[in-house]
């Protein structure tokens, strides 16, 4: 790792810890040349391919997941840190499977789990689009478990 201050290759890790709920590693480093300290973040690689509903495979796009969450949380109290935490937890869950691919359906389910825990309105917004709700009865089906406190 090159020092961002002087460009030297002689840097040393002085502390490591989990970052973003297990989805990466935060390392504190010190340059052997200029003695400056800096922090690096290592993120665990996520499954490189997403299998879409029609069977095609595309590269995983972290920004697309974040955009979907941001859209569902429009005008809701979502901070950048909360958004990053949700995306990190989704990616950590995907990386635990250690598969070279993940179905888009699974990513949608993971997003809904995060949104349900964060905000019921955002969850319903996402679920209505993701689940392709057709009418009010679809909304009613999604709302009833939340009102009774039951899980799926």
C-alpha positions in Angstrom: 0.0 0.0 0.0 1.5 3.3 -1.1 1.4 6.3 1.3 -1.0 8.9 0.1 1.2 11.7 1.5 4.6 10.8 0.2 4.0 7.9 -2.2 6.4 5.5 -0.3 5.8 1.8 -0.5 6.9 1.3 3.1 3.7 1.3 5.1 2.7 -0.8 8.0 -0.7 -1.8 9.4 -1.0 -0.7 13.0 -4.7 -1.7 13.6 -7.4 -3.7 11.8 -11.1 -4.1 12.6 -14.3 -5.0 11.0 -16.0 -2.3 9.0 -19.7 -1.9 8.0 -21.1 -4.8 9.9 -18.7 -7.4 8.7 -18.7 -6.4 5.0 -15.2 -5.1 5.0 -12.0 -4.3 7.0 -10.8 -1.0 8.2 -7.1 -0.7 8.6 -5.1 2.0 10.2 -1.7 2.4 8.6 1.6 4.3 9.2 4.1 5.3 6.6 7.7 4.2 7.4 9.1 7.2 5.5 7.1 10.3 6.6 5.4 8.8 9.7 2.0 10.0 8.5 -1.0 7.8 9.5 -3.9 7.0 7.3 -6.9 4.7 7.1 -7.8 2.2 4.3 -11.0 0.3 3.8 -11.1 -3.1 2.2 -14.4 -4.4 1.0 -15.2 -8.1 0.5 -15.9 -9.0 -3.1 -19.5 -9.7 -3.9 -20.8 -12.3 -6.3 -19.7 -11.0 -9.7 -22.8 -12.1 -11.7 -26.5 -11.6 -11.1 -28.9 -14.0 -12.8 -32.0 -12.0 -13.9 -35.5 -13.4 -14.2 -35.1 -14.1 -17.9 -31.9 -16.1 -17.2 -29.4 -13.6 -18.5 -26.4 -12.8 -16.4 -25.2 -9.3 -15.7 -22.5 -7.8 -13.4 -23.6 -6.9 -9.9 -24.2 -3.2 -9.6 -23.9 -1.8 -6.1 -25.2 1.6 -7.3 -28.4 0.0 -8.7 -29.1 -1.6 -5.3 -28.4 1.8 -3.5 -30.6 3.6 -6.1 -33.5 1.2 -5.4 -33.2 1.7 -1.6 -32.9 5.5 -2.1 -35.9 5.6 -4.3 -38.0 3.6 -1.8 -36.9 5.9 1.0 -37.7 9.1 -0.9 -38.8 11.7 1.7 -38.1 9.2 4.5 -35.4 9.8 7.2 -32.5 7.9 5.5 -28.9 9.1 6.1 -26.0 8.2 3.8 -24.6 6.1 6.6 -27.8 4.1 7.0 -27.9 3.5 3.2 -24.3 2.4 3.1 -25.0 0.1 6.1 -28.0 -1.5 4.3 -26.0 -2.1 1.1 -23.1 -3.5 3.1 -25.3 -5.9 5.0 -26.9 -7.1 1.7 -23.5 -7.6 0.1 -22.2 -9.4 3.2 -25.2 -11.8 3.0 -24.5 -12.4 -0.6 -20.8 -13.0 -0.1 -21.5 -15.6 2.6 -23.0 -17.9 0.0 -19.6 -18.0 -1.8 -21.3 -18.6 -5.1 -20.2 -17.1 -8.4 -23.7 -15.8 -9.0 -26.8 -14.7 -7.2 -30.4 -14.5 -8.4 -31.9 -11.0 -8.8 -34.9 -12.3 -6.8 -32.6 -13.0 -3.8 -31.2 -9.5 -4.0 -34.7 -8.1 -4.0 -35.6 -10.2 -0.9 -32.5 -9.0 0.9 -33.4 -5.4 0.1 -36.9 -5.9 1.4 -35.5 -7.4 4.6 -33.4 -4.3 5.2 -36.2 -1.9 4.4 -38.7 -3.8 6.6 -36.4 -3.4 9.5 -35.7 0.3 8.7 -39.0 1.8 7.6 -42.4 0.3 6.9 -43.4 2.9 4.3 -40.2 2.4 2.4 -40.7 -1.4 2.6 -44.1 -1.1 1.1 -42.9 1.2 -1.7 -40.2 -1.2 -2.7 -42.4 -4.3 -2.3 -45.2 -2.8 -4.4 -42.7 -2.3 -7.3 -40.6 -5.4 -6.8 -43.7 -7.6 -6.2 -45.6 -6.0 -9.0 -48.7 -5.2 -7.0 -51.7 -5.2 -9.2 -54.4 -3.8 -6.9 -55.2 -2.8 -3.3 -55.6 -6.4 -2.2 -51.9 -6.9 -2.8 -51.1 -3.9 -0.5 -53.5 -5.3 2.1 -51.7 -8.7 2.0 -48.3 -6.9 2.6 -49.7 -4.6 5.3 -51.6 -7.2 7.4 -48.5 -9.0 8.8 -47.0 -5.6 9.9 -50.2 -4.7 11.7 -50.5 -8.0 13.5 -46.8 -8.2 14.2 -46.5 -11.4 12.3 -43.6 -12.3 10.1 -43.8 -13.9 6.6 
